[in-house]
Structure formats: structure tokens, C-alpha cells
Amino acid sequence: MKIHFDDFIYGSIDGAVTTFAIVAGVMGASLPSAIILILGFANLFADGVAMAAANYQASKARNEFIQMKRKQEEWEIDNLGEQEREEIRNIYREKGFKDELLEDVVRIITSKRKVWIDTMMKEELGLIEDEKDPMHSSVSTFVGFNLVGLIPLIPFMVFMIIGIELNGEAFVYSIAGVCAAFFLVGMIKGIIVKKSIIRSGIYTLIIGSVAAIVAYIVGYGLNSLIH
Amino acid sequence: MKIHFDDFIYGSIDGAVTTFAIVAGVMGASLPSAIILILGFANLFADGVAMAAANYQASKARNEFIQMKRKQEEWEIDNLGEQEREEIRNIYREKGFKDELLEDVVRIITSKRKVWIDTMMKEELGLIEDEKDPMHSSVSTFVGFNLVGLIPLIPFMVFMIIGIELNGEAFVYSIAGVCAAFFLVGMIKGIIVKKSIIRSGIYTLIIGSVAAIVAYIVGYGLNSLIH
């Protein structure tokens, strides 16, 4: 199993924001902490599964799209050989080849079916067979979602375990935890893509916070509309 | 603005499952329909924003990763030219070139810096600069999420507007609506990747339903644990 950093980032940001959105929405609606935990965990597990399933479908769709394009290219090579040969000629002319050397290159490339198709895929269509297994993408998202999405719930769990109902205080810790999580995810991203770590942390913190604030406003606003 | 089908699929499945998860979770906890709508809409808007933000971050991270790799290749060409030239030689030997022709190809490819780097990126690393604008990916997800994610809430809205509280019946319509939505998304996927439309519809319906059932069980199970 390989954890893909982009899918992990996707899952972890979504996990933190949505679980926090539940917490913030329920706080806005002034419901007891038991409801916060019910809905928070329901979101954590269910949305985690939902996202993993959606990721799997989307990753699979992308792979299937590339396979479909490959089949199209195979058909074109079998049925419109001369036209496809001309496309290889144009691709290598573009790279700086000409005259006899260009013809030699076209001859070699088009003499092996696999090389010919690979070249068309990469150079004409800009598609590379993705080596990412949809299952790995999906699990990466799920792990990120649940690991980071658990954070907003921890303070409410702790207060419930020690037997006190201090939702206001738990909410403050929840906010702090979520902010720290956003910053950390941003930092990890910065390390992987070799950009400024602090700036990357702040950037992710801002984006995540905006989404979380929208959640709180919507939850509170809808509540005051109905009551 | 370009709508990307894979991001749309990702958003729409996640939107339908998570909004339905809220509905199912609240039904399991026997709360009034006002709460269902508060939390459903809070999820719809907030999770839509969350997912769009997470998608934007993940897409951007992927693009930045490719840019970082490109910079590495640029550095290697400038500092380890002979080694990189040998890699080009191996890549084209693999394609079937040899002797003098191979040397001519290596000479032409490495004579233009951009062609050289592009070749290393595509052939050695299997990376193609993604033409996908992170903003387009993000909006595609958001549109899918909100369009399809609204479906589970419609029955509860309709019953509330006509002034009757029939959560049980609304829930049945909600289930039917979500199933139809999964099937439709699967069919759209099938059309795009040119696979069996019915099979694709059923497949997405199954995956979505499993996630939705997990949500209901978790919501109901946690509720009975706490009360």
C-alpha cells in the first residue's frame, strides 16, 4: 500500500473541515455534546467512506478514460496508419528533426506498435498511463480524512469521558486543534513540494479556516431562520 | 471555466453520500426535520466549500510537485549533463534505436534544452505538466457536490414548505432520490469512458449505497450507545 501525498492532503483537509463543520453547526444550534459526538463520528466514518468511495470512482474513471483513449489510438493506427505516421513526423519535426534523420526516426518509432502508441499517447494527447492504483489513492484519502478529521472531536470526547459538559471550552480547544492541523498539513505539503514551509502552512490554515467559518455561519444562520 | 468529469464525479458522489449521511444519522437519532435541514444545508455548503478548498490544495500540490521535479531535471542537465545524456540514450535504445542513428537522436534531443527536459519528464519520470487549472478542478467538484448533494434534502424541504412533518415518508423519497442520483452519475461515467452504461450505473449505485448504509448504522449505533 502506497500513501499518495496529494490524496492524503485532499482527505485530511476535507476531514478536518467537515468534522469541524458538524461541531460548529451543532454549537450554532445549541445542541448537547452527545449530539455533537453522534453527528461528528457519523460524519467521520461515513464521510471517510464516502470520500474513499468517491475517490476510488474518480480515480478509476480517469484510468478508464486513458485506457479508452489508448484503444482509440490503437484503432487509428490500425485503420488510419498513414495519418498517424504523419502525426509522428510532425511531433519529431517539432523536436528539431528533419530530412533523412526525421524519416529514420519515424520508421523506427512506427515499427514497434507499443512504442508508436505510447508516443501518440504522451506526445499527442499528453496522457500517461497512471501508475496510481485507485485503491491506494482511496486509502490515502481515507487515512488522511480520519486521522486529521478526528482532531475537532477529541476535546468533546475528553470532556465527556471525565464527565463534564463544557461545550464552550471544548469548542475553543476544537478550534485550536483544527488550526494546528491545517498548519501542519500545509507544512507537510511545503516539505514535499520544496516550497516555503511556513508560507505553505499559513496558506492551508487560511483556506481551511474560511471553509470552517462558512460552516459556522451557515449552521447558525439557518438555525435562527427556523426557530 | 472547464468542468472536469473526474472531479465532478468525485464531488457528486461525496455530496450525495455525505448529505444523505446527515439525513440518515439524524433520522437514526430521532431529531425533528428542522435539525435535518439545518445540518443538511450546513453540510452541503460547508462541505462543498471544504471539498473545493481541499481539491484546490491537492491539485495545486500536484502541479507544484511536477514543477519541483522539472527544476530538479533542469539542475541535473546543467550539472550532470553527461549522465542525463546517457539516460536519453537508454530511453531511445529502449525504443529500438541503435548505433549511429541512436547517437544522432541523442544529439538532436539534447541540443534543445526544453526538448531535453520534456523528454526526461515524460520518459524517465512519467510526468506531464497537467493542463488542469486547480481552480477548474475545484469548481467542478463544488458544482457536482452541490447539485447532487441537494437531492437527499429536497423531500424534507417540500414537506416543510407544505407544512407537514412526515419525516418517515420524506426519508423514503430521500433514499429513492439518492439511489437515482448514484445510478445517473454512474451512467454519465459509463458514457464518458465508453463502458457499459447500465453496469457503470449499478456499480456506482452499490458503492454509494454501501457508504450511505454505513452512515445510517454508525449514526443509529452511536445514538443507542449514548442514550
Contacts between the chains, C-beta under 8 A, distances in Angstrom:
chain1	res1	chain2	res2	distance
A	5	B	61	6.9
A	5	B	65	7.7
A	6	B	58	4.6
A	6	B	59	7.8
A	6	B	61	5.2
A	6	B	62	4.7
A	6	B	65	7.4
A	7	B	58	7.0
A	9	B	54	7.2
A	9	B	57	5.7
A	9	B	58	4.9
A	9	B	61	5.6
A	10	B	54	4.9
A	10	B	55	6.4
A	10	B	57	7.4
A	10	B	58	3.9
A	11	B	54	7.6
A	12	B	54	8.0
A	13	B	50	7.0
A	13	B	53	6.4
A	13	B	54	3.8
A	13	B	57	5.8
A	13	B	58	7.8
A	14	B	47	7.5
A	14	B	50	5.3
A	14	B	51	5.4
A	14	B	54	4.2
A	17	B	46	7.1
A	17	B	47	7.4
A	17	B	49	7.7
A	17	B	50	3.4
A	17	B	53	7.0
A	17	B	54	7.2
A	18	B	18	7.1
A	18	B	43	7.2
A	18	B	46	7.0
A	18	B	47	4.8
A	18	B	50	5.3
A	21	B	42	6.2
A	21	B	43	6.7
A	21	B	46	3.9
A	21	B	47	6.4
A	21	B	50	6.7
A	22	B	39	7.3
A	22	B	42	7.7
A	22	B	43	7.5
A	24	B	46	8.0
A	25	B	38	6.8
A	25	B	39	5.7
A	25	B	42	3.8
A	25	B	43	7.7
A	25	B	46	7.3
A	26	B	39	7.5
A	28	B	42	7.9
A	29	B	35	7.0
A	29	B	38	5.6
A	29	B	39	7.8
A	31	B	35	7.7
A	34	B	226	4.7
A	34	B	227	7.7
A	35	B	29	7.0
A	35	B	31	7.7
A	37	B	222	7.1
A	37	B	226	7.2
A	38	B	25	6.8
A	38	B	29	5.6
A	38	B	219	6.5
A	38	B	222	4.7
A	38	B	223	5.4
A	38	B	226	6.6
A	39	B	22	7.3
A	39	B	25	5.8
A	39	B	26	7.5
A	39	B	29	7.8
A	39	B	39	6.6
A	39	B	219	7.5
A	41	B	218	6.4
A	41	B	222	5.5
A	42	B	21	6.2
A	42	B	22	7.8
A	42	B	25	3.9
A	42	B	28	7.9
A	42	B	215	5.9
A	42	B	218	4.9
A	42	B	219	4.1
A	42	B	222	6.5
A	43	B	18	7.2
A	43	B	21	6.7
A	43	B	22	7.5
A	43	B	25	7.7
A	43	B	43	7.9
A	45	B	214	6.4
A	45	B	215	7.5
A	45	B	218	4.8
A	46	B	17	7.0
A	46	B	18	7.1
A	46	B	21	3.9
A	46	B	25	7.3
A	46	B	211	6.5
A	46	B	212	7.7
A	46	B	214	5.6
A	46	B	215	3.2
A	46	B	218	5.9
A	46	B	219	7.6
A	47	B	14	7.5
A	47	B	17	7.4
A	47	B	18	4.9
A	47	B	21	6.4
A	47	B	47	7.5
A	49	B	17	7.7
A	49	B	210	7.4
A	49	B	211	4.5
A	49	B	214	5.0
A	49	B	215	7.6
A	50	B	13	7.0
A	50	B	14	5.2
A	50	B	17	3.5
A	50	B	18	5.3
A	50	B	21	6.7
A	50	B	208	8.0
A	50	B	211	4.4
A	50	B	212	8.0
A	50	B	215	7.6
A	51	B	14	5.4
A	53	B	13	6.4
A	53	B	17	7.0
A	53	B	207	4.7
A	53	B	208	6.7
A	53	B	210	7.2
A	53	B	211	4.9
A	54	B	9	7.2
A	54	B	10	4.9
A	54	B	11	7.6
A	54	B	12	7.9
A	54	B	13	3.8
A	54	B	14	4.2
A	54	B	17	7.2
A	55	B	10	6.4
A	56	B	207	7.2
A	57	B	9	5.7
A	57	B	10	7.3
A	57	B	13	5.8
A	57	B	189	7.1
A	57	B	204	6.2
A	57	B	207	6.4
A	58	B	6	4.6
A	58	B	7	7.0
A	58	B	9	4.9
A	58	B	10	3.9
A	58	B	13	7.8
A	59	B	6	7.8
A	61	B	5	6.9
A	61	B	6	5.2
A	61	B	9	5.6
A	61	B	189	5.1
A	61	B	192	7.2
A	61	B	193	6.0
A	62	B	6	4.7
A	64	B	193	3.9
A	64	B	195	6.4
A	65	B	5	7.7
A	65	B	6	7.4
A	65	B	192	6.7
A	65	B	193	5.1
A	67	B	193	7.8
A	68	B	193	5.2
A	68	B	194	5.0
A	68	B	195	7.9
A	95	B	108	6.9
A	95	B	109	6.7
A	95	B	112	7.3
A	95	B	115	5.0
A	96	B	108	5.2
A	96	B	109	7.9
A	96	B	111	6.6
A	96	B	112	5.5
A	96	B	115	6.4
A	97	B	105	8.0
A	97	B	108	5.7
A	101	B	101	7.8
A	101	B	104	5.5
A	101	B	105	7.8
A	101	B	108	7.2
A	104	B	101	5.5
A	104	B	104	7.9
A	105	B	97	8.0
A	105	B	101	7.9
A	105	B	105	6.4
A	108	B	95	6.9
A	108	B	96	5.2
A	108	B	97	5.7
A	108	B	101	7.2
A	109	B	95	6.7
A	109	B	96	7.9
A	111	B	96	6.6
A	112	B	95	7.3
A	112	B	96	5.5
A	115	B	95	5.0
A	115	B	96	6.4
A	122	B	122	5.1
A	122	B	123	7.8
A	122	B	128	7.0
A	123	B	122	7.8
A	126	B	128	5.2
A	126	B	131	6.8
A	127	B	128	7.4
A	128	B	122	7.0
A	128	B	126	5.2
A	128	B	127	7.4
A	128	B	128	5.6
A	131	B	126	6.7
A	189	B	57	7.2
A	189	B	61	5.1
A	192	B	61	7.2
A	192	B	65	6.7
A	193	B	61	6.0
A	193	B	64	3.9
A	193	B	65	5.0
A	193	B	67	7.8
A	193	B	68	5.2
A	194	B	68	5.0
A	195	B	64	6.4
A	195	B	68	7.9
A	204	B	57	6.2
A	207	B	53	4.7
A	207	B	56	7.2
A	207	B	57	6.3
A	208	B	50	7.9
A	208	B	53	6.7
A	210	B	49	7.4
A	210	B	53	7.2
A	211	B	46	6.5
A	211	B	49	4.5
A	211	B	50	4.4
A	211	B	53	4.9
A	212	B	46	7.7
A	212	B	50	7.9
A	214	B	45	6.4
A	214	B	46	5.6
A	214	B	49	5.0
A	215	B	42	5.9
A	215	B	45	7.4
A	215	B	46	3.2
A	215	B	49	7.6
A	215	B	50	7.6
A	218	B	41	6.4
A	218	B	42	5.0
A	218	B	45	4.8
A	218	B	46	5.9
A	219	B	38	6.4
A	219	B	39	7.5
A	219	B	42	4.1
A	219	B	46	7.6
A	222	B	37	7.0
A	222	B	38	4.7
A	222	B	41	5.5
A	222	B	42	6.5
A	223	B	38	5.4
A	226	B	34	4.6
A	226	B	37	7.2
A	226	B	38	6.6
A	227	B	34	7.7
